[in-house]
Amino acid sequence: MKKFLGLGLFLWLAALVGCASLPFGYTQIREITAAPASFEGKEIKIRGKVKSLTKIPLLELSMFTIDDGTGEILVIPAGTVPAEQEVVTISGRVESLAIIGGRSIGLHIKETGRLPGQ
């Protein structure tokens, strides 16, 4: 019985730690911009305030900049663009148009999900 209880507790804790909606586990934008090559293609979670919006309806293109207090980064949304000054938590994949000599050109996050509880 104790083995099952211990196993159940372990599985519950593992599920809790892996939950994307928990209020920890955010990557600071400063870390991404300082070493973009090490984050390239990786799924991250950030939280910050929406600073600027860009919408180009003819090209069906929209994007926004998010600031977490450590820096700013461009986000390509998966759906709707949040309101300016709104605090959002997103998960996404770090992408660059090119990385030359460790420097990123066109560094951005392609949103894969917006997390609840804002």
C-alpha positions in Angstrom: 0.0 0.0 0.0 2.8 2.4 0.9 4.4 1.7 -2.6 1.2 2.7 -4.3 0.9 5.9 -2.2 4.5 6.8 -2.9 4.1 6.2 -6.6 0.8 8.2 -6.7 2.5 11.1 -4.9 5.5 11.0 -7.3 3.2 11.0 -10.4 1.1 13.8 -9.0 4.3 15.9 -8.3 5.6 15.1 -11.8 2.4 16.3 -13.4 2.4 19.4 -11.2 5.9 20.4 -12.2 5.2 19.8 -15.9 2.1 21.9 -15.9 2.6 24.9 -18.3 0.1 27.1 -16.5 1.9 27.3 -13.2 3.2 30.7 -12.3 6.9 29.8 -12.6 9.3 28.5 -15.2 9.3 31.6 -17.3 12.3 32.4 -19.5 13.6 35.9 -19.1 13.8 37.8 -22.4 17.2 39.0 -21.5 18.4 35.3 -21.5 17.0 34.8 -25.0 18.5 38.0 -26.5 21.9 37.4 -24.9 22.3 33.9 -26.3 19.8 33.4 -29.2 21.6 30.4 -30.7 21.1 28.4 -27.6 17.4 29.0 -27.6 16.8 28.6 -31.4 13.9 26.2 -32.0 13.2 25.6 -28.3 9.8 25.9 -26.7 9.8 28.6 -24.0 7.3 30.4 -21.7 7.4 34.2 -21.2 5.2 36.7 -19.4 5.2 40.4 -19.9 3.3 43.5 -21.0 2.4 44.1 -24.6 4.2 47.2 -25.8 3.5 47.7 -29.5 1.2 46.2 -32.0 1.6 45.8 -35.8 -1.2 44.6 -38.1 -1.1 44.5 -41.8 -4.5 43.2 -42.9 -3.7 43.0 -46.7 -0.9 40.5 -45.9 -2.8 38.9 -42.9 0.2 39.6 -40.8 0.2 40.7 -37.2 2.8 40.9 -34.5 3.4 42.5 -31.1 6.3 43.3 -28.8 6.3 42.0 -25.3 8.4 43.4 -22.4 9.1 41.4 -19.3 11.2 44.0 -17.5 14.4 42.4 -18.6 14.0 43.1 -22.3 11.7 43.1 -25.3 11.1 40.6 -28.0 8.8 40.4 -31.1 6.0 37.8 -31.0 4.2 36.3 -34.0 0.8 35.4 -32.5 -1.0 32.1 -33.2 -4.4 33.8 -33.0 -5.7 37.2 -31.9 -3.3 40.0 -31.0 -3.7 41.1 -27.4 -4.5 44.7 -26.4 -1.6 47.1 -25.9 -0.5 47.3 -22.2 -2.2 43.9 -21.5 -0.1 41.5 -19.5 0.1 38.1 -21.2 1.7 34.7 -20.7 2.6 32.9 -23.9 4.4 29.7 -24.8 6.2 29.7 -28.1 9.2 28.6 -30.2 12.2 30.9 -30.5 13.1 31.6 -34.1 15.5 33.7 -36.1 15.8 34.6 -39.8 19.5 34.0 -39.5 22.2 33.6 -36.8 25.6 34.9 -37.9 28.6 34.9 -35.5 26.3 34.2 -32.6 24.2 37.3 -33.4 20.5 36.8 -34.3 18.9 38.6 -37.2 15.1 38.7 -37.0 14.8 37.2 -33.5 11.2 36.5 -32.5 8.9 34.0 -30.8 6.3 32.2 -32.7 3.4 31.7 -30.3 2.1 28.2 -29.8 -0.3 29.0 -27.0 -1.6 31.7 -24.7 -1.8 30.6 -21.1 -4.8 31.3 -19.0 -5.0 33.3 -15.8 -4.0 36.7 -16.9 
